[in-house]
Amino acid sequence: MNDLELLRRYRETGSEEAFRELVDRHLGMVYAVALRQVRNPDWADEVAHAVFIALARKVGSLSERTVLAGWLYRATRFAAGKLLRDEERRVRHEKEAAMAQLTDCSVEEGSTSWTELSPLVFEALDVLSRKDRDAILLRFIENRSFAEVAVAIGTSEAAAKMRTGRALEKLRGLLDKRGSSLTLATLSAGLASAASAAPSSGLFTSVSAAALGQATVTASATLLAASVAGSFTWAKLKIAAAAAGLVIASSAIITIISVRSGETGGLRAAPEDIAQRKGWIVLGRNVWPALHQGRQAVRFDAQPGPGLVWREGFAFSEGVIEADIAAFAGHIGLAFWVQDSQHYSAVYFRPQNRPEDPVNGARGVQYVALPEYGWERLRRERGGAYENSASLPLPDSGAWFHVRLEVSRTQVRALINNSTDPCLVINDVLTTNTAGSVGFFMGDRSLGIISNLKVQPPRNR
């Protein structure tokens, strides 16, 4: 029986045998991914318990198109990340001791280079499309045959081979852009080695019994399982809204859901949701909730290279995006039409470029359409058509300014501080990629503090 048949059997008949078979098939992958992230065998055990307890609770909500390996991978990444954050908070006053525990645990690794790269590999894997990620997980992490991959993702064996190969190329490309060059052979071998850390002999029995309610588990594992189960609630909400013909607009602080024509209902998401990556993808930055000049916000640190953050699974094409941004020297703004870490558009601001500056005064606000049109190419080929002056607070004052982007498939208008006159109007968006998610963009070594992100569909919808 394949995974979906076993899930269906457990859901409809409560078959413990079917559930144990699922645990037997996937425990190795779950444990290996958890161990690579938490670097502590006891914590990896706890993550494995939480993930399968969550699966038992959520099995009734999984669709027939679910690739179980992919679902378990996302659940494992979430659970491991939350466990690490909770542990860091708990021992914050003993930070050095905590770091020693994280780095000194005895874990069998494939090689030093892969040990160093594996966090980047899993982060890049998170960015791939769900189908590409599922193909890699099944083929390399779970060591499935191409025939088994084909059945799981619903395609032919030849198509499964092609998708897996292309997915591996995409993964290598993402790593190469982040300065980690690997051959395809090295990458595939490293992925396969990620599953080499086998769980203890008693973990299968322990996890199965805990998930089936036949054994007690630690309070922390129970709470972690509840968090894992809850982390997929937003996806159910999205599906339910789409079935009703609704538009979901999601943000760091406010999520607006169109309930009925002419009416809106509000959902408020704490900044911790982004900091915990609960439904958000955060690349190139550390993030945490912050109180800045009296406002609840999210803060992204300044690191080399760009930072990109977007809401996972959110669909936006046209409408209005608004947010409050704190003024610091650098490049900070809003990203939209985000398809992945390489394909998106953005409007960002440079508070250090004062309007009175004779050289950089006309460079206070910038539009880009990546990957084809970054600021260098636009300035070189299009003159000043895609940037303009902007009256912003002084750099490093941290003062808030309000940004409003009015986005259509053919035009983007940027307005600041509730002005009716746009500081930038783009009449040629330079891309056919006019659908995707919404989030934040930060340039090289740029700090970002953002509050009150709100996305609204066009009024005539």
C-alpha positions as a LaTeX table, in Angstrom:
\begin{tabular}{lrrr}
\hline
Residue & $x$ (\AA) & $y$ (\AA) & $z$ (\AA) \\
\hline
Met1 & 0.00 & 0.00 & 0.00 \\
Asn2 & 1.26 & 3.50 & $-0.78$ \\
Asp3 & 1.25 & 6.39 & 1.69 \\
Leu4 & $-2.14$ & 7.77 & 0.67 \\
Glu5 & $-3.75$ & 4.35 & 0.95 \\
Leu6 & $-2.28$ & 3.92 & 4.44 \\
Leu7 & $-3.42$ & 7.40 & 5.45 \\
Arg8 & $-6.91$ & 6.67 & 4.15 \\
Arg9 & $-7.02$ & 3.36 & 5.98 \\
Tyr10 & $-5.94$ & 4.95 & 9.26 \\
Arg11 & $-8.38$ & 7.84 & 8.82 \\
Glu12 & $-11.35$ & 5.62 & 8.00 \\
Thr13 & $-10.75$ & 2.60 & 10.23 \\
Gly14 & $-8.26$ & 3.77 & 12.85 \\
Ser15 & $-5.88$ & 1.02 & 11.79 \\
Glu16 & $-2.86$ & 1.13 & 14.10 \\
Glu17 & $-1.02$ & $-1.19$ & 11.74 \\
Ala18 & $-1.37$ & 1.34 & 8.92 \\
Phe19 & $-0.08$ & 4.19 & 11.08 \\
Arg20 & 2.87 & 2.15 & 12.30 \\
Glu21 & 3.76 & 1.37 & 8.70 \\
Leu22 & 3.82 & 5.12 & 7.97 \\
Val23 & 6.07 & 5.72 & 10.97 \\
Asp24 & 8.37 & 2.91 & 9.84 \\
Arg25 & 8.65 & 4.40 & 6.33 \\
His26 & 9.29 & 8.00 & 7.31 \\
Leu27 & 10.83 & 8.06 & 10.80 \\
Gly28 & 14.35 & 7.87 & 9.41 \\
Met29 & 13.87 & 10.99 & 7.28 \\
Val30 & 12.15 & 12.92 & 10.08 \\
Tyr31 & 14.85 & 12.04 & 12.59 \\
Ala32 & 17.71 & 12.80 & 10.18 \\
Val33 & 16.32 & 16.22 & 9.19 \\
Ala34 & 15.65 & 17.08 & 12.83 \\
Leu35 & 19.13 & 16.01 & 13.92 \\
Arg36 & 20.80 & 18.08 & 11.22 \\
Gln37 & 18.94 & 21.13 & 12.50 \\
Val38 & 19.00 & 20.74 & 16.29 \\
Arg39 & 22.35 & 18.90 & 16.53 \\
Asn40 & 21.27 & 17.03 & 19.65 \\
Pro41 & 19.98 & 13.42 & 19.56 \\
Asp42 & 17.61 & 13.90 & 22.52 \\
Trp43 & 16.06 & 16.97 & 20.94 \\
Ala44 & 15.76 & 15.14 & 17.60 \\
Asp45 & 13.85 & 12.37 & 19.41 \\
Glu46 & 11.47 & 14.97 & 20.84 \\
Val47 & 10.92 & 16.55 & 17.43 \\
Ala48 & 10.15 & 13.12 & 15.94 \\
His49 & 7.56 & 12.43 & 18.66 \\
Ala50 & 5.93 & 15.82 & 18.10 \\
Val51 & 5.77 & 15.46 & 14.31 \\
Phe52 & 4.04 & 12.08 & 14.32 \\
Ile53 & 1.67 & 13.06 & 17.13 \\
Ala54 & 0.73 & 16.05 & 14.95 \\
Leu55 & 0.27 & 13.75 & 11.94 \\
Ala56 & $-2.14$ & 11.56 & 13.91 \\
Arg57 & $-4.12$ & 14.66 & 14.85 \\
Lys58 & $-4.11$ & 16.21 & 11.37 \\
Val59 & $-4.64$ & 13.12 & 9.24 \\
Gly60 & $-8.28$ & 13.97 & 8.66 \\
Ser61 & $-7.39$ & 17.30 & 7.06 \\
Leu62 & $-4.79$ & 16.01 & 4.58 \\
Ser63 & $-5.93$ & 16.08 & 0.97 \\
Glu64 & $-5.60$ & 13.23 & $-1.48$ \\
Arg65 & $-2.87$ & 15.22 & $-3.27$ \\
Thr66 & $-0.66$ & 15.41 & $-0.19$ \\
Val67 & 2.85 & 14.01 & $-0.59$ \\
Leu68 & 3.40 & 12.76 & 2.95 \\
Ala69 & 7.20 & 13.04 & 2.84 \\
Gly70 & 6.86 & 16.74 & 1.99 \\
Trp71 & 4.30 & 17.34 & 4.76 \\
Leu72 & 6.51 & 15.60 & 7.30 \\
Tyr73 & 9.57 & 17.54 & 6.15 \\
Arg74 & 7.84 & 20.90 & 6.59 \\
Ala75 & 6.47 & 19.82 & 9.97 \\
Thr76 & 9.95 & 18.67 & 11.07 \\
Arg77 & 11.59 & 21.92 & 10.02 \\
Phe78 & 8.97 & 23.91 & 11.89 \\
Ala79 & 9.17 & 21.76 & 15.04 \\
Ala80 & 12.98 & 21.79 & 15.12 \\
Gly81 & 13.08 & 25.54 & 14.64 \\
Lys82 & 10.57 & 26.13 & 17.41 \\
Leu83 & 12.38 & 23.81 & 19.80 \\
Leu84 & 15.64 & 25.69 & 19.22 \\
Arg85 & 14.00 & 29.08 & 19.72 \\
Asp86 & 12.25 & 27.93 & 22.89 \\
Glu87 & 15.47 & 26.47 & 24.24 \\
Glu88 & 17.38 & 29.66 & 23.43 \\
Arg89 & 14.85 & 31.75 & 25.31 \\
Arg90 & 14.88 & 29.37 & 28.27 \\
Val91 & 18.63 & 29.55 & 28.71 \\
Arg92 & 19.25 & 33.05 & 27.43 \\
His93 & 21.10 & 33.96 & 30.63 \\
Glu94 & 23.42 & 30.98 & 30.03 \\
Lys95 & 24.04 & 31.59 & 26.36 \\
Glu96 & 27.60 & 30.27 & 26.30 \\
Ala97 & 26.58 & 27.01 & 27.96 \\
Ala98 & 23.69 & 26.60 & 25.55 \\
Met99 & 25.91 & 27.14 & 22.53 \\
Ala100 & 28.37 & 24.59 & 23.87 \\
Gln101 & 25.56 & 22.07 & 24.15 \\
Leu102 & 24.53 & 22.74 & 20.57 \\
Thr103 & 28.01 & 22.39 & 19.12 \\
Asp104 & 29.63 & 19.75 & 21.31 \\
Cys105 & 27.07 & 16.94 & 21.04 \\
Ser106 & 28.39 & 13.71 & 19.52 \\
Val107 & 26.78 & 13.27 & 16.13 \\
Glu108 & 28.03 & 11.14 & 13.25 \\
Glu109 & 28.53 & 13.39 & 10.22 \\
Gly110 & 29.24 & 12.55 & 6.62 \\
Ser111 & 32.07 & 15.04 & 6.20 \\
Thr112 & 33.22 & 18.36 & 7.54 \\
Ser113 & 32.28 & 20.24 & 4.38 \\
Trp114 & 28.79 & 18.76 & 4.29 \\
Thr115 & 28.33 & 19.46 & 8.02 \\
Glu116 & 29.07 & 23.10 & 7.37 \\
Leu117 & 26.87 & 23.29 & 4.30 \\
Ser118 & 23.86 & 21.25 & 5.41 \\
Pro119 & 22.05 & 24.17 & 7.12 \\
Leu120 & 22.35 & 26.17 & 3.88 \\
Val121 & 21.15 & 23.18 & 1.86 \\
Phe122 & 18.02 & 22.74 & 3.96 \\
Glu123 & 17.35 & 26.48 & 3.86 \\
Ala124 & 17.64 & 26.43 & 0.07 \\
Leu125 & 15.46 & 23.31 & $-0.06$ \\
Asp126 & 12.75 & 25.27 & 1.76 \\
Val127 & 12.72 & 27.79 & $-1.11$ \\
Leu128 & 12.06 & 25.25 & $-3.88$ \\
Ser129 & 8.53 & 24.67 & $-5.08$ \\
Arg130 & 6.64 & 22.01 & $-3.19$ \\
Lys131 & 6.80 & 19.50 & $-6.05$ \\
Asp132 & 10.54 & 19.99 & $-6.57$ \\
Arg133 & 11.19 & 19.66 & $-2.84$ \\
Asp134 & 9.04 & 16.54 & $-2.61$ \\
Ala135 & 10.95 & 14.92 & $-5.47$ \\
Ile136 & 14.32 & 15.54 & $-3.80$ \\
Leu137 & 13.09 & 14.38 & $-0.39$ \\
Leu138 & 11.68 & 11.16 & $-1.78$ \\
Arg139 & 14.61 & 10.32 & $-4.03$ \\
Phe140 & 17.59 & 11.30 & $-1.88$ \\
Ile141 & 16.51 & 11.67 & 1.76 \\
Glu142 & 14.16 & 8.65 & 1.76 \\
Asn143 & 16.10 & 6.73 & $-0.92$ \\
Arg144 & 12.99 & 5.91 & $-2.96$ \\
Ser145 & 13.18 & 4.52 & $-6.47$ \\
Phe146 & 12.05 & 6.73 & $-9.35$ \\
Ala147 & 9.02 & 4.46 & $-9.73$ \\
Glu148 & 8.06 & 5.17 & $-6.12$ \\
Val149 & 8.70 & 8.91 & $-6.60$ \\
Ala150 & 6.44 & 8.85 & $-9.65$ \\
Val151 & 3.57 & 7.25 & $-7.72$ \\
Ala152 & 3.95 & 9.68 & $-4.81$ \\
Ile153 & 3.89 & 12.85 & $-6.92$ \\
Gly154 & 1.36 & 11.52 & $-9.44$ \\
Thr155 & 3.37 & 11.35 & $-12.65$ \\
Ser156 & 5.24 & 8.91 & $-14.90$ \\
Glu157 & 8.61 & 7.46 & $-14.00$ \\
Ala158 & 10.29 & 9.37 & $-16.84$ \\
Ala159 & 8.70 & 12.63 & $-15.69$ \\
Ala160 & 9.77 & 11.91 & $-12.11$ \\
Lys161 & 13.38 & 11.47 & $-13.25$ \\
Met162 & 13.23 & 14.75 & $-15.18$ \\
Arg163 & 11.65 & 16.68 & $-12.29$ \\
Thr164 & 14.17 & 15.32 & $-9.79$ \\
Gly165 & 17.10 & 16.20 & $-12.01$ \\
Arg166 & 15.83 & 19.70 & $-12.64$ \\
Ala167 & 15.04 & 20.18 & $-8.96$ \\
Leu168 & 18.61 & 19.19 & $-8.07$ \\
Glu169 & 19.92 & 21.71 & $-10.60$ \\
Lys170 & 17.73 & 24.44 & $-9.08$ \\
Leu171 & 18.96 & 23.56 & $-5.60$ \\
Arg172 & 22.58 & 23.72 & $-6.75$ \\
Gly173 & 21.88 & 27.06 & $-8.42$ \\
Leu174 & 20.46 & 28.50 & $-5.20$ \\
Leu175 & 23.52 & 27.35 & $-3.26$ \\
Asp176 & 25.86 & 28.73 & $-5.91$ \\
Lys177 & 24.22 & 32.17 & $-5.64$ \\
Arg178 & 24.93 & 32.05 & $-1.90$ \\
Gly179 & 28.61 & 31.32 & $-2.49$ \\
Ser180 & 28.54 & 27.52 & $-1.99$ \\
Ser181 & 29.60 & 25.80 & $-5.20$ \\
Leu182 & 28.93 & 22.06 & $-5.35$ \\
Thr183 & 28.90 & 19.53 & $-8.15$ \\
Leu184 & 25.65 & 17.64 & $-8.70$ \\
Ala185 & 27.39 & 14.45 & $-7.58$ \\
Thr186 & 28.55 & 16.03 & $-4.32$ \\
Leu187 & 25.15 & 17.55 & $-3.65$ \\
Ser188 & 23.25 & 14.31 & $-4.29$ \\
Ala189 & 25.71 & 12.34 & $-2.16$ \\
Gly190 & 25.41 & 14.89 & 0.62 \\
Leu191 & 21.62 & 14.74 & 0.54 \\
Ala192 & 21.76 & 10.95 & 0.72 \\
Ser193 & 24.16 & 11.15 & 3.67 \\
Ala194 & 21.69 & 13.36 & 5.53 \\
Ala195 & 19.59 & 10.26 & 6.13 \\
Ser196 & 22.54 & 8.21 & 7.40 \\
Ala197 & 21.99 & 9.19 & 11.05 \\
Ala198 & 19.64 & 6.38 & 12.06 \\
Pro199 & 17.24 & 6.78 & 14.99 \\
Ser200 & 17.70 & 4.59 & 18.04 \\
Ser201 & 16.16 & 1.13 & 17.96 \\
Gly202 & 13.46 & 2.03 & 20.46 \\
Leu203 & 12.36 & 5.27 & 18.82 \\
Phe204 & 9.99 & 3.58 & 16.34 \\
Thr205 & 8.06 & 1.88 & 19.13 \\
Ser206 & 8.07 & 5.00 & 21.30 \\
Val207 & 6.91 & 7.34 & 18.53 \\
Ser208 & 4.18 & 4.98 & 17.30 \\
Ala209 & 2.81 & 4.46 & 20.81 \\
Ala210 & 2.86 & 8.17 & 21.60 \\
Ala211 & 1.12 & 9.16 & 18.36 \\
Leu212 & $-1.55$ & 6.48 & 18.86 \\
Gly213 & $-2.19$ & 7.62 & 22.42 \\
Gln214 & $-0.83$ & 4.43 & 23.95 \\
Ala215 & 2.04 & 6.02 & 25.87 \\
Thr216 & 2.66 & 9.25 & 27.69 \\
Val217 & 5.20 & 11.76 & 26.40 \\
Thr218 & 6.91 & 14.75 & 27.94 \\
Ala219 & 4.94 & 17.94 & 28.37 \\
Ser220 & 7.34 & 19.74 & 26.04 \\
Ala221 & 6.76 & 17.17 & 23.27 \\
Thr222 & 2.99 & 17.52 & 23.70 \\
Leu223 & 3.20 & 21.32 & 23.44 \\
Leu224 & 5.50 & 21.06 & 20.45 \\
Ala225 & 3.05 & 18.70 & 18.71 \\
Ala226 & 0.25 & 21.22 & 19.30 \\
Ser227 & 2.39 & 23.95 & 17.73 \\
Val228 & 3.15 & 21.76 & 14.71 \\
Ala229 & $-0.53$ & 20.95 & 14.21 \\
Gly230 & $-1.42$ & 24.62 & 14.57 \\
Ser231 & 1.25 & 25.72 & 12.12 \\
Phe232 & $-0.78$ & 24.24 & 9.26 \\
Thr233 & $-4.02$ & 25.98 & 10.26 \\
Trp234 & $-3.25$ & 28.94 & 8.01 \\
Ala235 & $-3.14$ & 26.59 & 5.02 \\
Lys236 & $-6.59$ & 25.23 & 5.87 \\
Leu237 & $-7.86$ & 28.80 & 6.15 \\
Lys238 & $-6.43$ & 29.64 & 2.75 \\
Ile239 & $-8.07$ & 26.60 & 1.15 \\
Ala240 & $-11.41$ & 27.28 & 2.80 \\
Ala241 & $-11.35$ & 30.92 & 1.71 \\
Ala242 & $-10.44$ & 30.02 & $-1.85$ \\
Ala243 & $-13.35$ & 27.59 & $-1.99$ \\
Ala244 & $-15.68$ & 30.41 & $-0.96$ \\
Gly245 & $-14.22$ & 32.73 & $-3.57$ \\
Leu246 & $-12.48$ & 34.91 & $-1.02$ \\
Val247 & $-9.18$ & 36.76 & $-1.17$ \\
Ile248 & $-6.74$ & 36.41 & 1.69 \\
Ala249 & $-4.35$ & 39.25 & 2.37 \\
Ser250 & $-1.68$ & 38.42 & 4.90 \\
Ser251 & 0.86 & 40.50 & 6.84 \\
Ala252 & 3.24 & 40.68 & 9.75 \\
Ile253 & 0.85 & 42.58 & 11.98 \\
Ile254 & $-2.57$ & 42.59 & 10.28 \\
Thr255 & $-4.19$ & 40.04 & 7.98 \\
Ile256 & $-7.28$ & 41.29 & 6.17 \\
Ile257 & $-9.74$ & 38.69 & 4.88 \\
Ser258 & $-12.53$ & 39.75 & 2.55 \\
Val259 & $-15.55$ & 38.07 & 4.09 \\
Arg260 & $-18.29$ & 39.36 & 1.86 \\
Ser261 & $-18.62$ & 42.15 & $-0.68$ \\
Gly262 & $-18.39$ & 45.41 & 1.22 \\
Glu263 & $-17.38$ & 43.80 & 4.52 \\
Thr264 & $-14.01$ & 42.92 & 6.01 \\
Gly265 & $-12.97$ & 40.96 & 9.03 \\
Gly266 & $-9.62$ & 41.35 & 10.73 \\
Leu267 & $-7.10$ & 38.79 & 11.87 \\
Arg268 & $-4.13$ & 40.00 & 13.90 \\
Ala269 & $-0.89$ & 38.05 & 13.78 \\
Ala270 & 1.73 & 38.78 & 16.43 \\
Pro271 & 5.25 & 39.66 & 15.20 \\
Glu272 & 6.33 & 36.34 & 16.72 \\
Asp273 & 4.63 & 34.62 & 13.76 \\
Ile274 & 7.28 & 35.98 & 11.40 \\
Ala275 & 10.09 & 35.54 & 13.93 \\
Gln276 & 9.05 & 31.88 & 14.29 \\
Arg277 & 8.64 & 31.56 & 10.51 \\
Lys278 & 5.09 & 30.41 & 11.07 \\
Gly279 & 3.80 & 30.62 & 7.51 \\
Trp280 & 6.63 & 32.96 & 6.51 \\
Ile281 & 9.86 & 32.28 & 4.63 \\
Val282 & 12.81 & 34.35 & 5.87 \\
Leu283 & 16.05 & 34.30 & 3.88 \\
Gly284 & 19.33 & 36.04 & 4.59 \\
Arg285 & 18.31 & 37.59 & 7.92 \\
Asn286 & 17.75 & 36.83 & 11.58 \\
Val287 & 14.41 & 38.14 & 12.76 \\
Trp288 & 12.67 & 38.78 & 16.05 \\
Pro289 & 9.69 & 40.79 & 17.35 \\
Ala290 & 10.48 & 44.30 & 18.59 \\
Leu291 & 8.88 & 47.33 & 20.19 \\
His292 & 10.17 & 50.34 & 18.22 \\
Gln293 & 9.12 & 53.89 & 19.05 \\
Gly294 & 5.91 & 52.67 & 20.58 \\
Arg295 & 4.90 & 50.24 & 17.83 \\
Gln296 & 4.95 & 46.46 & 17.73 \\
Ala297 & 7.15 & 45.50 & 14.81 \\
Val298 & 9.46 & 42.92 & 13.33 \\
Arg299 & 13.18 & 43.57 & 13.22 \\
Phe300 & 15.60 & 42.08 & 10.68 \\
Asp301 & 19.31 & 42.38 & 11.36 \\
Ala302 & 21.85 & 43.80 & 8.91 \\
Gln303 & 23.84 & 41.06 & 7.19 \\
Pro304 & 25.92 & 40.83 & 4.01 \\
Gly305 & 23.78 & 40.20 & 0.95 \\
Pro306 & 20.08 & 40.80 & 0.37 \\
Gly307 & 17.32 & 39.75 & 2.73 \\
Leu308 & 13.97 & 38.54 & 1.46 \\
Val309 & 10.86 & 37.61 & 3.44 \\
Trp310 & 7.52 & 36.48 & 2.09 \\
Arg311 & 4.27 & 34.85 & 3.14 \\
Glu312 & 4.25 & 31.20 & 2.12 \\
Gly313 & 1.38 & 30.14 & $-0.11$ \\
Phe314 & $-0.07$ & 33.64 & $-0.49$ \\
Ala315 & $-1.35$ & 34.79 & $-3.90$ \\
Phe316 & $-1.29$ & 38.47 & $-4.89$ \\
Ser317 & $-1.52$ & 40.10 & $-8.28$ \\
Glu318 & $-3.17$ & 43.51 & $-8.00$ \\
Gly319 & $-4.15$ & 45.68 & $-5.08$ \\
Val320 & $-2.70$ & 47.92 & $-2.38$ \\
Ile321 & 0.23 & 47.11 & $-0.07$ \\
Glu322 & 0.86 & 49.36 & 2.93 \\
Ala323 & 3.39 & 49.31 & 5.75 \\
Asp324 & 5.27 & 51.49 & 8.21 \\
Ile325 & 9.07 & 51.42 & 7.84 \\
Ala326 & 11.68 & 52.77 & 10.25 \\
Ala327 & 14.26 & 55.04 & 8.63 \\
Phe328 & 17.82 & 53.68 & 8.69 \\
Ala329 & 20.64 & 54.04 & 6.20 \\
Gly330 & 20.46 & 51.25 & 3.65 \\
His331 & 17.86 & 49.77 & 1.33 \\
Ile332 & 14.54 & 48.66 & 2.80 \\
Gly333 & 11.14 & 48.18 & 1.19 \\
Leu334 & 8.32 & 45.91 & 0.10 \\
Ala335 & 8.54 & 42.89 & $-2.20$ \\
Phe336 & 5.64 & 41.62 & $-4.29$ \\
Trp337 & 4.93 & 39.09 & $-7.02$ \\
Val338 & 7.38 & 36.86 & $-5.14$ \\
Gln339 & 7.66 & 33.42 & $-6.74$ \\
Asp340 & 10.92 & 32.35 & $-5.10$ \\
Ser341 & 14.16 & 33.83 & $-3.79$ \\
Gln342 & 15.23 & 34.92 & $-7.28$ \\
His343 & 12.00 & 36.01 & $-8.96$ \\
Tyr344 & 10.18 & 39.00 & $-7.50$ \\
Ser345 & 9.65 & 42.74 & $-7.83$ \\
Ala346 & 10.26 & 45.31 & $-5.12$ \\
Val347 & 10.05 & 48.99 & $-4.30$ \\
Tyr348 & 12.62 & 50.02 & $-1.71$ \\
Phe349 & 13.82 & 53.23 & $-0.09$ \\
Arg350 & 17.23 & 54.80 & 0.60 \\
Pro351 & 16.78 & 57.32 & 3.45 \\
Gln352 & 20.45 & 58.34 & 3.18 \\
Asn353 & 19.85 & 59.78 & $-0.30$ \\
Arg354 & 18.50 & 63.20 & 0.63 \\
Pro355 & 16.51 & 65.15 & $-2.00$ \\
Glu356 & 18.94 & 68.10 & $-1.77$ \\
Asp357 & 21.95 & 65.92 & $-2.64$ \\
Pro358 & 23.03 & 66.91 & $-6.20$ \\
Val359 & 24.32 & 63.40 & $-6.97$ \\
Asn360 & 22.10 & 60.94 & $-5.10$ \\
Gly361 & 19.08 & 63.10 & $-4.39$ \\
Ala362 & 17.09 & 61.50 & $-7.23$ \\
Arg363 & 17.79 & 58.01 & $-5.85$ \\
Gly364 & 15.64 & 57.91 & $-2.73$ \\
Val365 & 13.18 & 55.29 & $-4.00$ \\
Gln366 & 13.88 & 52.43 & $-6.43$ \\
Tyr367 & 11.87 & 49.82 & $-8.37$ \\
Val368 & 13.46 & 46.51 & $-9.41$ \\
Ala369 & 12.15 & 43.45 & $-11.27$ \\
Leu370 & 14.44 & 40.56 & $-10.48$ \\
Pro371 & 16.34 & 38.66 & $-11.66$ \\
Glu372 & 16.51 & 40.50 & $-15.00$ \\
Tyr373 & 16.36 & 44.11 & $-13.88$ \\
Gly374 & 18.37 & 45.05 & $-10.81$ \\
Trp375 & 19.17 & 48.66 & $-9.97$ \\
Glu376 & 22.52 & 48.62 & $-11.80$ \\
Arg377 & 21.04 & 47.57 & $-15.13$ \\
Leu378 & 18.09 & 49.92 & $-14.75$ \\
Arg379 & 20.34 & 52.90 & $-13.99$ \\
Arg380 & 22.64 & 51.99 & $-16.86$ \\
Glu381 & 19.97 & 51.29 & $-19.49$ \\
Arg382 & 16.94 & 53.28 & $-18.37$ \\
Gly383 & 18.46 & 56.36 & $-16.78$ \\
Gly384 & 16.39 & 57.60 & $-13.85$ \\
Ala385 & 13.06 & 56.14 & $-15.00$ \\
Tyr386 & 12.94 & 53.53 & $-12.22$ \\
Glu387 & 14.12 & 55.67 & $-9.30$ \\
Asn388 & 13.26 & 59.06 & $-7.90$ \\
Ser389 & 13.71 & 61.40 & $-4.98$ \\
Ala390 & 11.73 & 60.79 & $-1.81$ \\
Ser391 & 11.17 & 62.96 & 1.26 \\
Leu392 & 12.05 & 60.50 & 4.00 \\
Pro393 & 13.02 & 60.91 & 7.66 \\
Leu394 & 16.70 & 61.34 & 8.41 \\
Pro395 & 18.74 & 58.13 & 8.08 \\
Asp396 & 19.35 & 56.28 & 11.33 \\
Ser397 & 16.74 & 58.40 & 13.10 \\
Gly398 & 14.56 & 55.31 & 13.25 \\
Ala399 & 11.55 & 57.54 & 12.63 \\
Trp400 & 8.58 & 55.85 & 11.04 \\
Phe401 & 7.37 & 56.63 & 7.52 \\
His402 & 4.30 & 55.15 & 5.87 \\
Val403 & 4.52 & 53.44 & 2.47 \\
Arg404 & 1.61 & 52.72 & 0.14 \\
Leu405 & 2.09 & 50.76 & $-3.09$ \\
Glu406 & $-0.74$ & 50.69 & $-5.60$ \\
Val407 & $-0.02$ & 47.70 & $-7.79$ \\
Ser408 & $-1.59$ & 46.57 & $-11.05$ \\
Arg409 & $-0.22$ & 44.27 & $-13.74$ \\
Thr410 & 0.82 & 47.29 & $-15.83$ \\
Gln411 & 1.61 & 50.01 & $-13.29$ \\
Val412 & 3.12 & 50.47 & $-9.83$ \\
Arg413 & 2.68 & 53.70 & $-7.85$ \\
Ala414 & 4.55 & 54.44 & $-4.61$ \\
Leu415 & 3.30 & 57.01 & $-2.11$ \\
Ile416 & 4.70 & 57.96 & 1.30 \\
Asn417 & 3.23 & 59.49 & 4.44 \\
Asn418 & $-0.33$ & 59.58 & 3.09 \\
Ser419 & 0.58 & 61.92 & 0.25 \\
Thr420 & $-1.73$ & 61.95 & $-2.76$ \\
Asp421 & 1.22 & 62.60 & $-5.07$ \\
Pro422 & 3.30 & 59.47 & $-5.81$ \\
Cys423 & 7.05 & 59.64 & $-5.34$ \\
Leu424 & 7.49 & 56.99 & $-8.03$ \\
Val425 & 5.30 & 55.83 & $-10.92$ \\
Ile426 & 6.29 & 52.79 & $-12.99$ \\
Asn427 & 4.37 & 52.40 & $-16.25$ \\
Asp428 & 6.39 & 49.47 & $-17.58$ \\
Val429 & 6.86 & 46.79 & $-14.90$ \\
Leu430 & 9.44 & 44.96 & $-17.05$ \\
Thr431 & 8.17 & 41.50 & $-16.14$ \\
Thr432 & 5.47 & 39.03 & $-17.08$ \\
Asn433 & 5.71 & 37.63 & $-13.55$ \\
Thr434 & 2.76 & 39.59 & $-12.15$ \\
Ala435 & 1.50 & 37.12 & $-9.57$ \\
Gly436 & 3.03 & 35.80 & $-6.38$ \\
Ser437 & 3.41 & 36.51 & $-2.70$ \\
Val438 & 4.09 & 39.69 & $-0.72$ \\
Gly439 & 6.78 & 40.48 & 1.84 \\
Phe440 & 9.83 & 42.55 & 2.67 \\
Phe441 & 13.11 & 43.34 & 0.93 \\
Met442 & 16.40 & 44.48 & 2.50 \\
Gly443 & 19.56 & 45.32 & 0.60 \\
Asp444 & 23.15 & 44.40 & 1.42 \\
Arg445 & 23.94 & 45.03 & 5.11 \\
Ser446 & 20.63 & 46.84 & 5.59 \\
Leu447 & 18.69 & 46.78 & 8.84 \\
Gly448 & 14.91 & 46.45 & 8.57 \\
Ile449 & 12.21 & 47.35 & 11.11 \\
Ile450 & 8.68 & 47.12 & 9.73 \\
Ser451 & 5.20 & 47.38 & 11.25 \\
Asn452 & 1.56 & 47.25 & 10.20 \\
Leu453 & 1.90 & 45.51 & 6.84 \\
Lys454 & $-1.51$ & 45.36 & 5.19 \\
Val455 & $-2.51$ & 43.97 & 1.81 \\
Gln456 & $-5.87$ & 44.67 & 0.17 \\
Pro457 & $-7.28$ & 43.45 & $-3.16$ \\
Pro458 & $-8.70$ & 45.94 & $-5.68$ \\
Arg459 & $-11.89$ & 47.60 & $-4.49$ \\
Asn460 & $-13.92$ & 46.33 & $-7.44$ \\
Arg461 & $-13.42$ & 42.69 & $-6.45$ \\
\hline
\end{tabular}
